[in-house]
Amino acid sequence: MHAVLIVAEGLLRAVVHREDVHEPAPAEQLAWRLGALRDRIVSPDEDLEAVRTRMLDAGVRRLAVVDEGGRLLGLLCLKRSHRGFCSAADVAARARATTCSGPIGDD
């Protein structure tokens, strides 16, 4: 798990990262309360290069994209190489590679 997006009624409630989860969590713990939105979301109107620079400076590779009402629009994922963003084709290739025994590469 890199990031879990918790959505209720189309609205993003929280982004949960690995470091947010402290084991063992109480059974009654609500998952969305483990995460946060601050510094984990981006507007679809923001300049992509400015967002990439901000992600590099903060050391994060994933930001949820939400509209002004908090509706989840997507997930922006920075490649491990930091040279660009993951595409749908990258994700599909990664999914196909998990059925193989070889490495999938840096991007």
Secondary structure by P-SEA (a helix, b strand, c coil): ccbbbbbccccccbbbcccccccccccccccccccccccccccccccaaaaaaaaaaacccbbbbbcccccccbbbbbcccccccccaaaaaaaaaaaacccccccc
